[in-house]
Amino acid sequence: QTIVLRSALLITTTETRDETRDEIERESIPYSHPTRSLTVNYHNTKQRNDMATTNKYDRQLRLWGSNGQKALSESVIILFSATSAGTESLKNLVLPGCGSFHIIDDDDDRQVVGSSGDGDGNDDNDGDNDGKTMTPFHNFFVFPEQPSQTTPASGVRRHEVKTKNQRHTFFVIPEDNDDETPPTSTKSSSSKAEVATKNLMELNPDVLGGHTTLPSPLSNLFQPADSDSNTSSTSSGIYDLINTIRIERKAQWNNLIILGADLSPGDTRPLSDFCWNGHTPSTNNTNDTNCPPIPLVLVRSYGLLGTVRVQIRDRPIIESKPENVVEDLRLASCSEGKGGGGFSELWDLAEGIDLDALDERDHAHVPFVVILLKALDRWRTAVTGAGEPQSGARLPKSFAEKNEFKSVIRSMSRDINKEVNFTEAMDYSYLAYTKMELSYETQCLLDASEATLTKKAATTATPAITQFDLLLRALAIFIDTSPDKQSTPVHGSIPDMAASTQGFVELQTMYRTKANSDKERMRSILTELVTQYPTAQAVRPDDEELATFCKNVHCLRYISTRSYSAEYDLTYPDDDDDNDNENTTNINNNDSKSDIQGEIVAATYDPYEDAEQTPLLWYVALRACDSFWEEHGVWPGGDGRVLALEGDAVEVQGFIKGLVGRMGFGGEGGGGGSEVENDLIQSTLLALGDGGGSSS
């Protein structure tokens, strides 16, 4: 969900687009593995159209801005397994304009065909449709091609063998097939990955697609090449494939996002471990490059249910786009002592305007920023009394004082119903006494910035110092050396307001000048830091990146999740120190056992109206199904016979009780004496199979 947003502006183009699709050319790149060989296929247009901007992506640009669109356009999405959930997820990234995608799947069910009959999965062709009625498919991107009536040598009808995966796909659209086309033609032997790639690209000509078809089953990729190999061999196999795709796309590692769709627990574990730990170059292979941790998104669908799991090791967010943004006008800081906070120019502007001397027209076009500063000065005089020393730092705090301040603004207007600028001053009155403060999360990052930078500069491991680390330390120094020890760089923009053109431009120029001055001060601090930490030179931000950071210092986020393995094994730092995140700036990863258990307990306090539909309960139930798969290698309910279903339900219920116990909520499995009695879990999950609920 989250990616580092880099500074850039999209270029608007007015060129007329050719509506015809450019001819597709295919390239083949060899990929080698100790015991495997395959070909990576790419779909490229001879003349790729430039990324469209405001004319095509106007709505989404309003959501995440030009920098967000640029980051999306540079991303490379790698999908493992072309299932319905996977291709649907890709569709939702292709439409808004991701840079490129690559689908990795096996060659199982290469012959995409449909079954005859009424689509109920039975082999009951009534002969009325000549065997050409297609099975209803649930995934838009893998439609069946016309079926063949040829019976394989095995004696099993083709559609019974070849539709078990395609029955739930949508993005392999059927091509025209006539009776003269041989069943073994190239047209009808495309793999799921290839056909899904072709049809996904039709949705957006700006996006490039590629595919890799591995020998069946796909799980071989996630297993060591040799029986005596360890997990490092598995990591190398995944790394070789992903690195081949990255090189072909000419992308950086931080542009990659891995998407795993409907993978079994046995396949998810090695993929998630690779994405969490990255890849360290081998000393014996000069072609190896360091692979940092890669964001992983796991999507799974279970009929009408679905899960999305995001695994992110460390991901700083500069442009987090919060819903409620306070205008950065610095009125409260500026008004302290008439020019405090390092922005005396703003107070000088306000003092230079005499409201009583203005005519009706000019009085109605004084910017509300000036009105608020003058009103605050009058309010202070009123509350301190005549002849008493005025406290320049005093601001309205109580509800009564804030109402008094609004009354002062109203009294300054000649006609509040006609002067829009005074109405705006009433609406924005809170800006006069609300200081711009950093969030607790950002303050923690700043407090740890020096230690983080020193630690990373002393280590030879990669990645070392990041650009975000460098900018955080520069911001901490900026604040510590500011006049009031708390001022941050000014954003530099102002909202629309009722004002004369000259007054608005003058005010806007003042804020931009202050923002540029703060940016130059940040640049000088960065120069000193790079001198102190020479290894930081490689990540020194350019002018545009620095400007973006300065504008968003109040919106900084730092995202980190637990690893999939730690979640699946229910291990915590108290139990296994290896699972602890070594990044000292990580203050979001509250992965201690007490913290996680506390969040789970909190989730049970707000159940759905139908308690059994509470998402947490389904999470535990689906985890129990994963345990069933690990035990038997198949999913529960695969055998539709009544006795088999009842047996599977009893066994899944046993896994549920074990999981609940390991999570510390009673049941079986041992919570280490820290079990928490919870009414919701006791009345639902633990009641199943005991006469208290359904076990289906």
Residue pairs with C-beta under 8 A, 6 or more apart in sequence:
1 297
1 310
2 295
2 312
2 315
2 317
2 557
2 559
3 71
3 72
3 75
3 257
3 295
3 315
4 71
4 254
4 315
4 316
4 317
4 318
4 468
5 64
5 67
5 68
5 71
5 317
5 318
5 319
5 548
6 67
6 70
6 71
6 74
6 545
6 548
7 67
7 542
7 544
7 545
7 547
7 548
8 66
8 67
8 70
8 544
9 66
9 70
10 51
10 53
10 54
10 61
10 66
10 69
10 70
11 50
11 53
12 53
12 54
12 55
13 50
13 52
13 53
13 55
14 55
15 50
17 49
21 202
21 205
22 45
22 46
22 47
22 48
22 205
23 45
23 46
24 43
24 44
24 45
24 198
25 44
25 45
25 46
26 41
26 42
26 43
26 44
27 41
27 42
27 44
27 248
28 39
28 40
28 41
29 39
29 40
29 42
29 244
29 248
30 37
30 39
30 40
31 37
31 38
31 39
31 40
31 212
31 240
31 241
31 244
32 240
33 225
33 237
33 240
34 225
34 226
34 233
35 225
35 226
36 214
36 215
36 220
36 221
36 225
36 237
38 212
38 213
38 214
38 215
39 212
39 213
40 210
40 212
40 241
40 244
40 245
40 248
41 194
41 210
41 211
41 212
41 213
42 208
42 209
42 210
42 248
43 197
43 198
43 201
43 208
43 209
43 210
43 211
44 208
45 205
45 208
48 206
48 208
49 205
49 206
51 73
51 97
51 206
52 97
52 206
53 61
53 66
53 69
54 61
56 97
57 69
57 96
57 97
60 69
60 96
61 69
63 321
64 72
64 319
64 321
65 319
65 321
67 319
67 548
68 319
68 321
69 97
72 93
72 96
72 97
72 98
72 99
73 97
73 98
73 99
73 206
74 99
74 251
74 255
75 93
75 98
75 99
75 100
75 255
75 256
75 257
76 98
76 99
76 100
76 101
76 102
76 245
76 246
76 249
76 251
76 255
76 256
76 257
77 90
77 93
77 98
77 100
77 101
77 102
77 257
77 259
78 101
78 102
78 104
78 242
78 245
78 256
78 257
78 258
78 259
79 86
79 87
79 89
79 90
79 101
79 102
79 103
79 104
79 259
79 260
79 261
80 86
80 104
80 105
80 218
80 258
80 259
80 260
80 261
80 263
80 267
80 271
81 104
81 105
81 218
81 260
81 261
81 262
81 263
82 103
82 105
82 141
82 142
82 169
82 171
82 192
82 193
82 196
82 261
83 139
83 165
83 168
83 169
83 261
83 262
83 301
84 138
84 139
84 141
84 142
84 168
84 169
84 170
84 262
84 301
85 261
85 262
85 299
85 300
85 301
85 306
86 103
86 259
86 260
86 261
86 262
86 299
87 103
87 139
87 140
87 141
87 142
87 169
87 170
87 171
87 196
87 200
87 261
88 139
88 140
88 141
88 170
89 259
89 261
89 297
89 299
90 101
90 103
90 200
90 259
91 140
91 141
91 171
91 200
91 203
93 101
94 101
94 200
94 201
94 203
94 204
94 207
95 203
95 204
97 204
97 206
97 207
98 207
99 207
99 208
99 249
99 251
99 255
100 207
100 208
100 209
100 210
100 249
100 251
101 197
101 200
101 207
101 208
101 209
101 210
102 209
102 210
102 211
102 212
102 245
102 249
103 193
103 196
103 197
103 209
103 210
103 211
103 212
104 193
104 211
104 212
104 214
104 218
104 221
104 241
105 191
105 192
105 193
105 211
105 212
105 213
105 214
105 218
106 213
106 214
106 215
106 216
106 217
106 218
106 220
107 191
107 213
107 214
107 215
107 216
108 165
108 216
108 217
108 218
109 161
109 162
109 163
109 164
109 165
109 166
109 192
110 189
110 190
110 191
110 192
110 213
111 148
111 158
111 162
111 183
111 188
111 189
112 142
112 143
112 144
112 145
112 162
112 166
112 172
112 188
112 190
112 192
112 195
113 144
113 145
113 146
113 147
113 148
113 158
113 159
113 162
113 163
113 188
114 133
114 134
114 135
114 144
114 145
114 146
114 147
114 159
114 163
114 174
115 121
115 123
115 134
115 135
115 144
115 147
115 159
115 160
115 163
116 123
116 125
116 129
116 131
116 132
116 133
116 147
116 159
117 123
117 124
117 125
117 126
117 133
118 124
118 133
119 133
119 134
119 135
119 136
121 135
121 167
123 157
123 159
123 160
125 131
131 147
131 149
132 146
132 147
134 143
134 144
134 146
134 147
134 174
135 144
135 159
135 163
135 167
137 143
137 144
137 166
137 167
137 168
137 169
137 170
138 167
138 168
138 169
138 170
139 168
139 169
139 170
139 171
140 170
140 171
141 169
141 170
141 171
141 172
141 173
141 196
141 199
141 200
142 166
142 169
142 170
142 171
142 172
142 192
142 195
142 196
143 169
143 170
143 171
143 172
143 173
143 174
144 163
144 166
144 172
144 174
145 172
145 174
145 175
145 177
145 187
145 188
146 174
146 177
147 158
147 159
148 158
148 183
148 188
150 158
150 183
151 157
151 158
152 158
152 161
154 161
165 192
166 172
166 192
169 192
169 196
171 195
171 196
171 199
171 200
172 190
172 192
172 195
172 196
172 199
173 195
173 199
175 187
175 188
177 187
177 188
181 187
181 188
191 211
191 213
193 211
193 212
193 213
194 211
194 213
196 211
197 209
197 210
197 211
198 209
200 207
200 209
201 207
201 208
201 209
208 249
210 245
210 248
210 249
212 241
212 245
214 220
214 221
218 267
219 264
219 266
219 267
221 237
221 238
221 241
222 234
222 237
222 238
222 266
222 267
222 269
222 270
222 271
223 234
223 270
224 230
224 231
224 233
224 234
225 233
225 237
226 233
231 270
231 273
234 270
234 274
235 270
235 273
235 274
235 277
235 279
236 279
236 282
238 270
238 271
238 274
239 274
239 279
239 291
242 256
242 258
242 291
242 294
243 289
243 291
246 252
246 253
246 255
246 256
249 255
253 291
253 292
253 294
254 292
256 294
256 295
257 294
257 295
257 296
257 297
258 271
258 275
258 294
258 295
258 296
258 297
259 296
259 297
259 299
260 267
260 268
260 271
260 272
260 296
260 297
260 298
260 299
261 299
261 300
262 299
262 300
262 301
263 271
263 298
263 300
264 629
265 568
265 626
265 629
265 630
266 629
266 630
268 298
268 564
269 564
269 565
269 568
271 296
272 296
272 298
272 311
272 563
272 564
272 565
273 563
273 564
273 565
274 294
275 293
275 294
275 295
275 296
275 311
276 293
276 296
276 311
276 313
276 563
276 564
276 565
277 293
278 290
278 291
278 292
278 293
278 294
279 288
279 290
279 291
280 290
281 288
281 289
281 290
282 288
290 462
290 463
292 462
292 463
293 312
293 313
293 314
295 310
295 311
295 312
295 315
296 310
296 311
296 312
296 564
297 308
297 309
297 310
297 311
298 307
298 308
298 309
298 310
298 311
298 564
299 306
299 307
299 308
299 309
300 306
300 307
300 622
302 622
305 618
305 622
307 619
307 622
309 564
310 561
311 561
311 562
311 563
311 564
312 559
312 560
312 561
313 560
313 563
313 581
314 558
314 559
314 560
314 581
314 583
314 585
314 586
315 558
315 559
315 560
316 466
316 468
316 556
316 557
316 558
316 559
317 556
317 557
317 558
317 559
318 468
318 548
318 549
318 552
318 555
318 556
319 548
319 552
319 555
320 552
320 555
320 556
320 557
321 555
322 555
325 555
326 431
326 434
326 436
326 554
327 428
327 431
327 494
327 495
328 436
328 490
328 491
328 493
328 554
329 369
329 431
329 494
329 511
330 341
330 343
330 346
330 436
330 487
330 490
331 346
331 369
331 372
331 373
331 376
331 431
331 432
332 395
332 431
332 432
332 433
332 434
332 435
332 436
333 340
333 341
333 342
333 343
333 435
333 436
333 484
333 487
334 340
334 341
334 343
334 344
334 346
334 347
334 373
335 347
335 373
335 376
335 377
335 392
335 395
335 432
336 392
336 393
336 484
337 392
337 393
338 344
338 347
338 351
338 377
338 392
339 347
339 348
340 392
340 393
340 483
340 484
341 482
341 483
341 484
341 487
342 482
342 483
342 484
342 487
343 490
343 514
345 510
345 513
345 514
346 369
346 373
346 510
347 373
349 370
349 506
349 507
349 510
350 369
350 370
350 373
350 374
353 366
353 370
353 374
355 363
355 366
355 374
355 412
358 366
360 414
362 500
363 414
363 419
364 418
364 419
364 420
364 421
364 498
365 421
365 498
365 499
365 500
365 503
366 421
366 499
366 503
367 421
367 497
367 499
367 503
367 504
367 507
368 421
368 422
368 424
368 425
368 428
368 497
368 498
369 494
369 497
369 507
370 507
371 409
371 412
371 421
371 422
371 425
372 409
372 425
372 428
372 429
372 431
372 432
373 432
374 412
375 405
375 408
375 409
375 412
375 425
375 429
375 432
376 395
376 405
376 432
376 433
378 408
378 412
379 396
379 404
379 405
379 408
380 390
380 391
380 392
380 394
381 390
382 404
382 408
383 394
383 401
383 404
384 390
384 391
384 394
395 432
395 433
396 402
396 404
396 405
396 432
396 433
397 433
402 429
402 430
402 433
405 429
405 432
405 433
406 426
406 429
409 422
409 425
409 426
409 429
410 416
410 422
410 426
412 422
413 419
413 422
416 422
416 423
416 426
420 498
421 497
421 498
421 499
424 497
424 498
435 486
436 488
436 554
437 486
438 446
438 488
438 553
438 554
439 554
439 556
441 556
441 557
441 558
441 587
441 588
442 553
442 554
442 556
444 587
445 472
445 556
445 558
445 585
445 587
446 472
446 475
446 476
446 479
447 476
448 584
448 585
448 587
449 469
449 472
449 473
449 475
449 476
449 585
450 473
450 476
451 584
452 469
452 472
452 473
452 583
452 584
452 585
453 465
453 469
453 470
453 473
453 529
453 533
453 536
455 584
456 464
456 465
456 466
456 469
457 464
457 465
457 533
457 535
457 536
464 535
465 533
465 535
465 536
465 539
466 539
467 539
467 540
467 541
467 545
469 536
469 585
470 526
470 529
470 530
470 533
470 536
470 539
470 540
470 541
471 526
471 541
471 546
471 549
472 585
473 529
474 522
474 525
474 526
474 529
475 488
475 489
475 522
475 549
475 553
477 525
477 529
478 488
478 489
478 518
478 521
478 522
478 525
479 485
479 486
479 487
479 488
482 488
488 553
488 554
489 515
489 518
489 519
489 521
489 522
489 550
489 551
489 553
490 511
490 514
490 515
490 518
491 511
491 515
491 550
491 551
492 511
492 512
492 514
492 515
492 516
492 550
492 551
493 508
493 511
493 512
493 551
494 507
494 508
494 511
497 504
499 507
515 550
515 551
518 550
519 546
519 547
519 550
522 546
522 549
522 550
523 546
526 540
526 541
526 546
529 536
530 536
530 537
530 540
541 549
558 585
558 586
558 587
558 588
559 588
560 581
560 583
560 586
560 588
560 589
561 589
562 579
562 589
562 591
562 596
563 579
565 571
565 579
566 572
566 576
566 579
566 591
568 623
568 626
570 662
570 663
571 579
572 579
572 591
572 592
572 593
572 596
573 579
573 580
573 591
573 592
574 592
574 593
575 593
579 591
580 591
581 589
581 591
590 596
590 599
593 664
593 674
597 663
597 664
597 674
597 676
600 616
600 663
600 665
601 676
601 678
603 614
603 615
603 616
604 614
604 616
604 678
604 679
604 680
604 681
607 614
607 680
608 614
611 617
611 680
611 683
611 684
612 684
612 693
614 680
614 684
617 680
617 681
617 684
617 685
620 656
620 659
620 660
620 663
620 685
621 652
621 656
621 685
623 655
623 659
624 652
624 653
624 655
624 656
624 659
625 635
625 636
625 652
625 655
627 655
627 658
627 659
628 635
628 636
628 648
628 651
628 652
628 655
629 635
631 651
636 648
636 649
636 651
636 652
637 645
637 648
639 645
639 648
645 696
646 695
649 689
649 695
649 696
650 689
650 695
652 695
653 688
653 689
653 695
654 668
656 667
656 685
656 686
656 688
657 667
657 668
657 669
657 685
657 686
658 667
658 668
658 669
659 667
659 669
660 666
660 667
660 668
660 669
660 681
660 685
660 686
661 667
661 668
661 669
661 670
661 671
661 675
662 669
662 670
662 671
663 671
664 671
664 672
664 674
664 675
664 676
665 671
665 675
665 676
665 677
665 678
665 681
666 675
666 676
666 677
666 678
666 681
666 682
666 686
667 685
667 686
683 692
684 693
687 693
688 694
688 695
689 695
